[in-house]
Amino acid sequence: MTKHYNNNQLLNIIKHPIITDKTTKGIENNTYVFSVDKHANKNMIKEAMEYIFNVKIERVNTLKQPKKTKTIGKFRGHVSQHKKAIIKLYSNYRINLFEEL
């Protein structure tokens, strides 16, 4: 049985796309990388992406980035941790991340 989430919960799951050289090469293969809420599971991410971008998702892979230690003077702290979602779409769907001029 799948749980359906309300629209506000779905909008808060996806934070922002991660744009690097490696991820822009992945866009050619219909693979997109997003930063997501660290408590979200794959089913929640899939449902949120399908709701927000109106696409069909083939596969969702997730990974948690390890914490990074940051030192400022004599104080040590951690940079906030986030979760990455690697989204593979079916071949007839696209997400337009870049504004066309």
Stockholm file with secondary structure:
# STOCKHOLM 1.0

chainA/1-101         MTKHYNNNQLLNIIKHPIITDKTTKGIENNTYVFSVDKHANKNMIKEAMEYIFNVKIERVNTLKQPKKTKTIGKFRGHVSQHKKAIIKLYSNYRINLFEEL
#=GR chainA/1-101 SS CCCCCCHHHHHHHEEEECCCHHHHHHHTTTEEEEEECTTCCHHHHHHHHHHHHCCCEEEEEEEECCCEEEEETTEEEEECCCEEEEEEECTTCCCCCSCCC
#=GC SS_cons         CCCCCCHHHHHHHEEEECCCHHHHHHHTTTEEEEEECTTCCHHHHHHHHHHHHCCCEEEEEEEECCCEEEEETTEEEEECCCEEEEEEECTTCCCCCSCCC
//
